[in-house]
Amino acid sequence: PQTTSTTIETKTPKTPVKRPATTALPPKIDPEEGIRMKICESILRSLIGRIEREQHQESIKT
């Protein structure tokens, strides 16, 4: 069991290394894609807000 936990620990630090490549991309995005990104963000935020409200209502009911 101890070996599995150590392998997970070694795998996690490797993921942040890939992130700098994604952070370098935004400046290259053309305006149309930027608008699409903003629309997607607003949709996601509204959905998350709805889910959060539903969870709050459920917690009140119980």
PDB file of N, CA, C and O in Angstrom:
ATOM      1  N   PRO A   1       0.826  -1.224   0.000  1.00  0.00           N
ATOM      2  CA  PRO A   1       0.000   0.000   0.000  1.00  0.00           C
ATOM      3  C   PRO A   1       0.857   1.270   0.000  1.00  0.00           C
ATOM      4  O   PRO A   1       0.465   2.279  -0.586  1.00  0.00           O
ATOM      5  N   GLN A   2       2.028   1.226   0.657  1.00  0.00           N
ATOM      6  CA  GLN A   2       2.878   2.413   0.744  1.00  0.00           C
ATOM      7  C   GLN A   2       3.437   2.814  -0.621  1.00  0.00           C
ATOM      8  O   GLN A   2       3.589   4.004  -0.895  1.00  0.00           O
ATOM      9  N   THR A   3       3.742   1.847  -1.475  1.00  0.00           N
ATOM     10  CA  THR A   3       4.323   2.143  -2.788  1.00  0.00           C
ATOM     11  C   THR A   3       3.349   2.939  -3.656  1.00  0.00           C
ATOM     12  O   THR A   3       3.773   3.835  -4.386  1.00  0.00           O
ATOM     13  N   THR A   4       2.053   2.628  -3.591  1.00  0.00           N
ATOM     14  CA  THR A   4       1.060   3.336  -4.408  1.00  0.00           C
ATOM     15  C   THR A   4       0.979   4.806  -4.008  1.00  0.00           C
ATOM     16  O   THR A   4       0.882   5.673  -4.876  1.00  0.00           O
ATOM     17  N   SER A   5       1.017   5.102  -2.697  1.00  0.00           N
ATOM     18  CA  SER A   5       0.939   6.485  -2.237  1.00  0.00           C
ATOM     19  C   SER A   5       2.160   7.280  -2.707  1.00  0.00           C
ATOM     20  O   SER A   5       2.029   8.450  -3.069  1.00  0.00           O
ATOM     21  N   THR A   6       3.335   6.666  -2.707  1.00  0.00           N
ATOM     22  CA  THR A   6       4.549   7.360  -3.142  1.00  0.00           C
ATOM     23  C   THR A   6       4.500   7.667  -4.644  1.00  0.00           C
ATOM     24  O   THR A   6       4.955   8.726  -5.075  1.00  0.00           O
ATOM     25  N   THR A   7       3.952   6.743  -5.437  1.00  0.00           N
ATOM     26  CA  THR A   7       3.873   6.978  -6.882  1.00  0.00           C
ATOM     27  C   THR A   7       2.941   8.149  -7.192  1.00  0.00           C
ATOM     28  O   THR A   7       3.213   8.937  -8.098  1.00  0.00           O
ATOM     29  N   ILE A   8       1.838   8.265  -6.437  1.00  0.00           N
ATOM     30  CA  ILE A   8       0.896   9.373  -6.637  1.00  0.00           C
ATOM     31  C   ILE A   8       1.603  10.692  -6.301  1.00  0.00           C
ATOM     32  O   ILE A   8       1.448  11.687  -7.009  1.00  0.00           O
ATOM     33  N   GLU A   9       2.380  10.686  -5.211  1.00  0.00           N
ATOM     34  CA  GLU A   9       3.099  11.887  -4.793  1.00  0.00           C
ATOM     35  C   GLU A   9       4.102  12.335  -5.858  1.00  0.00           C
ATOM     36  O   GLU A   9       4.270  13.534  -6.083  1.00  0.00           O
ATOM     37  N   THR A  10       4.765  11.391  -6.509  1.00  0.00           N
ATOM     38  CA  THR A  10       5.750  11.740  -7.534  1.00  0.00           C
ATOM     39  C   THR A  10       5.068  12.238  -8.811  1.00  0.00           C
ATOM     40  O   THR A  10       5.632  13.065  -9.528  1.00  0.00           O
ATOM     41  N   LYS A  11       3.865  11.746  -9.100  1.00  0.00           N
ATOM     42  CA  LYS A  11       3.155  12.145 -10.320  1.00  0.00           C
ATOM     43  C   LYS A  11       2.605  13.569 -10.227  1.00  0.00           C
ATOM     44  O   LYS A  11       2.618  14.290 -11.225  1.00  0.00           O
ATOM     45  N   THR A  12       2.123  13.993  -9.056  1.00  0.00           N
ATOM     46  CA  THR A  12       1.496  15.308  -8.910  1.00  0.00           C
ATOM     47  C   THR A  12       2.422  16.483  -9.251  1.00  0.00           C
ATOM     48  O   THR A  12       1.960  17.405  -9.924  1.00  0.00           O
ATOM     49  N   PRO A  13       3.705  16.515  -8.832  1.00  0.00           N
ATOM     50  CA  PRO A  13       4.537  17.679  -9.183  1.00  0.00           C
ATOM     51  C   PRO A  13       4.774  17.848 -10.682  1.00  0.00           C
ATOM     52  O   PRO A  13       5.088  18.950 -11.132  1.00  0.00           O
ATOM     53  N   LYS A  14       4.630  16.782 -11.460  1.00  0.00           N
ATOM     54  CA  LYS A  14       4.882  16.850 -12.899  1.00  0.00           C
ATOM     55  C   LYS A  14       3.793  17.616 -13.657  1.00  0.00           C
ATOM     56  O   LYS A  14       4.078  18.200 -14.702  1.00  0.00           O
ATOM     57  N   THR A  15       2.563  17.629 -13.161  1.00  0.00           N
ATOM     58  CA  THR A  15       1.465  18.304 -13.866  1.00  0.00           C
ATOM     59  C   THR A  15       1.650  19.824 -13.978  1.00  0.00           C
ATOM     60  O   THR A  15       1.390  20.367 -15.051  1.00  0.00           O
ATOM     61  N   PRO A  16       2.090  20.550 -12.919  1.00  0.00           N
ATOM     62  CA  PRO A  16       2.247  22.006 -13.066  1.00  0.00           C
ATOM     63  C   PRO A  16       3.255  22.421 -14.138  1.00  0.00           C
ATOM     64  O   PRO A  16       3.183  23.538 -14.649  1.00  0.00           O
ATOM     65  N   VAL A  17       4.187  21.541 -14.483  1.00  0.00           N
ATOM     66  CA  VAL A  17       5.195  21.855 -15.505  1.00  0.00           C
ATOM     67  C   VAL A  17       4.526  22.088 -16.863  1.00  0.00           C
ATOM     68  O   VAL A  17       5.013  22.891 -17.659  1.00  0.00           O
ATOM     69  N   LYS A  18       3.427  21.400 -17.132  1.00  0.00           N
ATOM     70  CA  LYS A  18       2.723  21.546 -18.403  1.00  0.00           C
ATOM     71  C   LYS A  18       1.943  22.861 -18.490  1.00  0.00           C
ATOM     72  O   LYS A  18       1.648  23.330 -19.589  1.00  0.00           O
ATOM     73  N   ARG A  19       1.611  23.452 -17.357  1.00  0.00           N
ATOM     74  CA  ARG A  19       0.783  24.662 -17.330  1.00  0.00           C
ATOM     75  C   ARG A  19       1.416  25.885 -18.015  1.00  0.00           C
ATOM     76  O   ARG A  19       0.710  26.588 -18.738  1.00  0.00           O
ATOM     77  N   PRO A  20       2.716  26.173 -17.820  1.00  0.00           N
ATOM     78  CA  PRO A  20       3.301  27.354 -18.491  1.00  0.00           C
ATOM     79  C   PRO A  20       3.013  27.436 -19.983  1.00  0.00           C
ATOM     80  O   PRO A  20       2.858  28.534 -20.518  1.00  0.00           O
ATOM     81  N   ALA A  21       2.939  26.295 -20.667  1.00  0.00           N
ATOM     82  CA  ALA A  21       2.643  26.278 -22.099  1.00  0.00           C
ATOM     83  C   ALA A  21       1.239  26.816 -22.361  1.00  0.00           C
ATOM     84  O   ALA A  21       1.026  27.557 -23.321  1.00  0.00           O
ATOM     85  N   THR A  22       0.276  26.445 -21.506  1.00  0.00           N
ATOM     86  CA  THR A  22      -1.101  26.909 -21.674  1.00  0.00           C
ATOM     87  C   THR A  22      -1.214  28.399 -21.341  1.00  0.00           C
ATOM     88  O   THR A  22      -1.998  29.108 -21.972  1.00  0.00           O
ATOM     89  N   THR A  23      -0.443  28.886 -20.362  1.00  0.00           N
ATOM     90  CA  THR A  23      -0.499  30.296 -19.990  1.00  0.00           C
ATOM     91  C   THR A  23       0.104  31.173 -21.092  1.00  0.00           C
ATOM     92  O   THR A  23      -0.243  32.349 -21.197  1.00  0.00           O
ATOM     93  N   ALA A  24       0.987  30.626 -21.900  1.00  0.00           N
ATOM     94  CA  ALA A  24       1.606  31.377 -22.994  1.00  0.00           C
ATOM     95  C   ALA A  24       0.655  31.545 -24.182  1.00  0.00           C
ATOM     96  O   ALA A  24       0.863  32.430 -25.012  1.00  0.00           O
ATOM     97  N   LEU A  25      -0.379  30.715 -24.274  1.00  0.00           N
ATOM     98  CA  LEU A  25      -1.290  30.750 -25.416  1.00  0.00           C
ATOM     99  C   LEU A  25      -2.224  31.970 -25.470  1.00  0.00           C
ATOM    100  O   LEU A  25      -2.377  32.529 -26.556  1.00  0.00           O
ATOM    101  N   PRO A  26      -2.864  32.425 -24.371  1.00  0.00           N
ATOM    102  CA  PRO A  26      -3.864  33.496 -24.467  1.00  0.00           C
ATOM    103  C   PRO A  26      -3.516  34.701 -25.344  1.00  0.00           C
ATOM    104  O   PRO A  26      -4.387  35.145 -26.092  1.00  0.00           O
ATOM    105  N   PRO A  27      -2.289  35.266 -25.303  1.00  0.00           N
ATOM    106  CA  PRO A  27      -2.007  36.427 -26.163  1.00  0.00           C
ATOM    107  C   PRO A  27      -2.189  36.157 -27.658  1.00  0.00           C
ATOM    108  O   PRO A  27      -2.484  37.080 -28.417  1.00  0.00           O
ATOM    109  N   LYS A  28      -2.017  34.902 -28.090  1.00  0.00           N
ATOM    110  CA  LYS A  28      -2.123  34.555 -29.505  1.00  0.00           C
ATOM    111  C   LYS A  28      -3.579  34.410 -29.966  1.00  0.00           C
ATOM    112  O   LYS A  28      -3.846  34.431 -31.168  1.00  0.00           O
ATOM    113  N   ILE A  29      -4.514  34.265 -29.037  1.00  0.00           N
ATOM    114  CA  ILE A  29      -5.929  34.052 -29.397  1.00  0.00           C
ATOM    115  C   ILE A  29      -6.469  35.287 -30.130  1.00  0.00           C
ATOM    116  O   ILE A  29      -6.275  36.421 -29.692  1.00  0.00           O
ATOM    117  N   ASP A  30      -7.144  35.042 -31.243  1.00  0.00           N
ATOM    118  CA  ASP A  30      -7.744  36.136 -32.018  1.00  0.00           C
ATOM    119  C   ASP A  30      -9.024  36.620 -31.330  1.00  0.00           C
ATOM    120  O   ASP A  30      -9.597  35.879 -30.530  1.00  0.00           O
ATOM    121  N   PRO A  31      -9.495  37.857 -31.622  1.00  0.00           N
ATOM    122  CA  PRO A  31     -10.661  38.435 -30.919  1.00  0.00           C
ATOM    123  C   PRO A  31     -11.891  37.540 -30.925  1.00  0.00           C
ATOM    124  O   PRO A  31     -12.594  37.447 -29.918  1.00  0.00           O
ATOM    125  N   GLU A  32     -12.158  36.880 -32.048  1.00  0.00           N
ATOM    126  CA  GLU A  32     -13.344  36.017 -32.122  1.00  0.00           C
ATOM    127  C   GLU A  32     -13.280  34.909 -31.078  1.00  0.00           C
ATOM    128  O   GLU A  32     -14.269  34.640 -30.397  1.00  0.00           O
ATOM    129  N   GLU A  33     -12.122  34.266 -30.950  1.00  0.00           N
ATOM    130  CA  GLU A  33     -11.959  33.200 -29.959  1.00  0.00           C
ATOM    131  C   GLU A  33     -12.061  33.763 -28.549  1.00  0.00           C
ATOM    132  O   GLU A  33     -12.589  33.110 -27.649  1.00  0.00           O
ATOM    133  N   GLY A  34     -11.553  34.980 -28.361  1.00  0.00           N
ATOM    134  CA  GLY A  34     -11.650  35.639 -27.055  1.00  0.00           C
ATOM    135  C   GLY A  34     -13.096  35.859 -26.654  1.00  0.00           C
ATOM    136  O   GLY A  34     -13.467  35.640 -25.501  1.00  0.00           O
ATOM    137  N   ILE A  35     -13.921  36.296 -27.614  1.00  0.00           N
ATOM    138  CA  ILE A  35     -15.352  36.503 -27.367  1.00  0.00           C
ATOM    139  C   ILE A  35     -16.005  35.164 -27.014  1.00  0.00           C
ATOM    140  O   ILE A  35     -16.798  35.079 -26.077  1.00  0.00           O
ATOM    141  N   ARG A  36     -15.662  34.121 -27.776  1.00  0.00           N
ATOM    142  CA  ARG A  36     -16.208  32.782 -27.506  1.00  0.00           C
ATOM    143  C   ARG A  36     -15.830  32.324 -26.100  1.00  0.00           C
ATOM    144  O   ARG A  36     -16.651  31.753 -25.381  1.00  0.00           O
ATOM    145  N   MET A  37     -14.575  32.581 -25.717  1.00  0.00           N
ATOM    146  CA  MET A  37     -14.098  32.203 -24.381  1.00  0.00           C
ATOM    147  C   MET A  37     -14.922  32.917 -23.313  1.00  0.00           C
ATOM    148  O   MET A  37     -15.317  32.309 -22.318  1.00  0.00           O
ATOM    149  N   LYS A  38     -15.185  34.230 -23.526  1.00  0.00           N
ATOM    150  CA  LYS A  38     -15.959  35.012 -22.560  1.00  0.00           C
ATOM    151  C   LYS A  38     -17.381  34.470 -22.453  1.00  0.00           C
ATOM    152  O   LYS A  38     -17.928  34.369 -21.355  1.00  0.00           O
ATOM    153  N   ILE A  39     -17.980  34.122 -23.596  1.00  0.00           N
ATOM    154  CA  ILE A  39     -19.339  33.565 -23.619  1.00  0.00           C
ATOM    155  C   ILE A  39     -19.353  32.249 -22.840  1.00  0.00           C
ATOM    156  O   ILE A  39     -20.228  32.018 -22.005  1.00  0.00           O
ATOM    157  N   CYS A  40     -18.377  31.395 -23.125  1.00  0.00           N
ATOM    158  CA  CYS A  40     -18.279  30.100 -22.426  1.00  0.00           C
ATOM    159  C   CYS A  40     -18.122  30.313 -20.925  1.00  0.00           C
ATOM    160  O   CYS A  40     -18.732  29.606 -20.124  1.00  0.00           O
ATOM    161  N   GLU A  41     -17.296  31.297 -20.548  1.00  0.00           N
ATOM    162  CA  GLU A  41     -17.083  31.592 -19.133  1.00  0.00           C
ATOM    163  C   GLU A  41     -18.382  32.011 -18.467  1.00  0.00           C
ATOM    164  O   GLU A  41     -18.704  31.542 -17.375  1.00  0.00           O
ATOM    165  N   SER A  42     -19.140  32.905 -19.128  1.00  0.00           N
ATOM    166  CA  SER A  42     -20.398  33.387 -18.555  1.00  0.00           C
ATOM    167  C   SER A  42     -21.404  32.254 -18.406  1.00  0.00           C
ATOM    168  O   SER A  42     -22.117  32.177 -17.406  1.00  0.00           O
ATOM    169  N   ILE A  43     -21.460  31.367 -19.414  1.00  0.00           N
ATOM    170  CA  ILE A  43     -22.374  30.217 -19.364  1.00  0.00           C
ATOM    171  C   ILE A  43     -21.981  29.308 -18.196  1.00  0.00           C
ATOM    172  O   ILE A  43     -22.831  28.884 -17.412  1.00  0.00           O
ATOM    173  N   LEU A  44     -20.683  29.016 -18.091  1.00  0.00           N
ATOM    174  CA  LEU A  44     -20.202  28.148 -17.010  1.00  0.00           C
ATOM    175  C   LEU A  44     -20.505  28.764 -15.649  1.00  0.00           C
ATOM    176  O   LEU A  44     -20.934  28.066 -14.730  1.00  0.00           O
ATOM    177  N   ARG A  45     -20.282  30.078 -15.520  1.00  0.00           N
ATOM    178  CA  ARG A  45     -20.535  30.749 -14.242  1.00  0.00           C
ATOM    179  C   ARG A  45     -22.008  30.683 -13.870  1.00  0.00           C
ATOM    180  O   ARG A  45     -22.343  30.436 -12.712  1.00  0.00           O
ATOM    181  N   SER A  46     -22.900  30.903 -14.851  1.00  0.00           N
ATOM    182  CA  SER A  46     -24.343  30.851 -14.578  1.00  0.00           C
ATOM    183  C   SER A  46     -24.757  29.444 -14.161  1.00  0.00           C
ATOM    184  O   SER A  46     -25.569  29.265 -13.253  1.00  0.00           O
ATOM    185  N   LEU A  47     -24.179  28.437 -14.846  1.00  0.00           N
ATOM    186  CA  LEU A  47     -24.489  27.039 -14.507  1.00  0.00           C
ATOM    187  C   LEU A  47     -23.998  26.711 -13.102  1.00  0.00           C
ATOM    188  O   LEU A  47     -24.714  26.092 -12.314  1.00  0.00           O
ATOM    189  N   ILE A  48     -22.770  27.130 -12.793  1.00  0.00           N
ATOM    190  CA  ILE A  48     -22.196  26.880 -11.466  1.00  0.00           C
ATOM    191  C   ILE A  48     -23.052  27.583 -10.409  1.00  0.00           C
ATOM    192  O   ILE A  48     -23.335  27.012  -9.356  1.00  0.00           O
ATOM    193  N   GLY A  49     -23.462  28.817 -10.692  1.00  0.00           N
ATOM    194  CA  GLY A  49     -24.321  29.568  -9.774  1.00  0.00           C
ATOM    195  C   GLY A  49     -25.624  28.840  -9.512  1.00  0.00           C
ATOM    196  O   GLY A  49     -26.080  28.760  -8.372  1.00  0.00           O
ATOM    197  N   ARG A  50     -26.223  28.309 -10.570  1.00  0.00           N
ATOM    198  CA  ARG A  50     -27.476  27.555 -10.451  1.00  0.00           C
ATOM    199  C   ARG A  50     -27.277  26.314  -9.584  1.00  0.00           C
ATOM    200  O   ARG A  50     -28.079  26.029  -8.694  1.00  0.00           O
ATOM    201  N   ILE A  51     -26.196  25.579  -9.857  1.00  0.00           N
ATOM    202  CA  ILE A  51     -25.891  24.358  -9.099  1.00  0.00           C
ATOM    203  C   ILE A  51     -25.685  24.710  -7.624  1.00  0.00           C
ATOM    204  O   ILE A  51     -26.185  24.013  -6.740  1.00  0.00           O
ATOM    205  N   GLU A  52     -24.946  25.795  -7.361  1.00  0.00           N
ATOM    206  CA  GLU A  52     -24.690  26.216  -5.982  1.00  0.00           C
ATOM    207  C   GLU A  52     -25.998  26.558  -5.282  1.00  0.00           C
ATOM    208  O   GLU A  52     -26.202  26.176  -4.129  1.00  0.00           O
ATOM    209  N   ARG A  53     -26.893  27.282  -5.974  1.00  0.00           N
ATOM    210  CA  ARG A  53     -28.192  27.643  -5.394  1.00  0.00           C
ATOM    211  C   ARG A  53     -28.997  26.392  -5.066  1.00  0.00           C
ATOM    212  O   ARG A  53     -29.596  26.292  -3.995  1.00  0.00           O
ATOM    213  N   GLU A  54     -29.007  25.435  -6.000  1.00  0.00           N
ATOM    214  CA  GLU A  54     -29.738  24.179  -5.783  1.00  0.00           C
ATOM    215  C   GLU A  54     -29.179  23.440  -4.569  1.00  0.00           C
ATOM    216  O   GLU A  54     -29.935  22.904  -3.759  1.00  0.00           O
ATOM    217  N   GLN A  55     -27.860  23.417  -4.448  1.00  0.00           N
ATOM    218  CA  GLN A  55     -27.220  22.752  -3.309  1.00  0.00           C
ATOM    219  C   GLN A  55     -27.599  23.450  -2.007  1.00  0.00           C
ATOM    220  O   GLN A  55     -27.841  22.790  -0.996  1.00  0.00           O
ATOM    221  N   HIS A  56     -27.653  24.801  -2.026  1.00  0.00           N
ATOM    222  CA  HIS A  56     -28.038  25.562  -0.836  1.00  0.00           C
ATOM    223  C   HIS A  56     -29.477  25.238  -0.448  1.00  0.00           C
ATOM    224  O   HIS A  56     -29.779  25.046   0.730  1.00  0.00           O
ATOM    225  N   GLN A  57     -30.368  25.177  -1.448  1.00  0.00           N
ATOM    226  CA  GLN A  57     -31.776  24.860  -1.189  1.00  0.00           C
ATOM    227  C   GLN A  57     -31.903  23.464  -0.589  1.00  0.00           C
ATOM    228  O   GLN A  57     -32.678  23.247   0.343  1.00  0.00           O
ATOM    229  N   GLU A  58     -31.132  22.516  -1.132  1.00  0.00           N
ATOM    230  CA  GLU A  58     -31.160  21.143  -0.622  1.00  0.00           C
ATOM    231  C   GLU A  58     -30.664  21.091   0.822  1.00  0.00           C
ATOM    232  O   GLU A  58     -31.221  20.369   1.648  1.00  0.00           O
ATOM    233  N   SER A  59     -29.618  21.856   1.121  1.00  0.00           N
ATOM    234  CA  SER A  59     -29.070  21.877   2.485  1.00  0.00           C
ATOM    235  C   SER A  59     -30.077  22.499   3.452  1.00  0.00           C
ATOM    236  O   SER A  59     -30.147  22.093   4.612  1.00  0.00           O
ATOM    237  N   ILE A  60     -30.863  23.487   2.986  1.00  0.00           N
ATOM    238  CA  ILE A  60     -31.889  24.118   3.817  1.00  0.00           C
ATOM    239  C   ILE A  60     -33.017  23.113   4.101  1.00  0.00           C
ATOM    240  O   ILE A  60     -33.511  23.026   5.225  1.00  0.00           O
ATOM    241  N   LYS A  61     -33.414  22.363   3.076  1.00  0.00           N
ATOM    242  CA  LYS A  61     -34.502  21.383   3.219  1.00  0.00           C
ATOM    243  C   LYS A  61     -34.158  20.294   4.231  1.00  0.00           C
ATOM    244  O   LYS A  61     -35.005  19.904   5.035  1.00  0.00           O
ATOM    245  N   THR A  62     -32.924  19.806   4.197  1.00  0.00           N
ATOM    246  CA  THR A  62     -32.537  18.693   5.077  1.00  0.00           C
ATOM    247  C   THR A  62     -32.380  19.146   6.526  1.00  0.00           C
ATOM    248  O   THR A  62     -32.058  18.335   7.394  1.00  0.00           O
TER     249      THR A  62
END
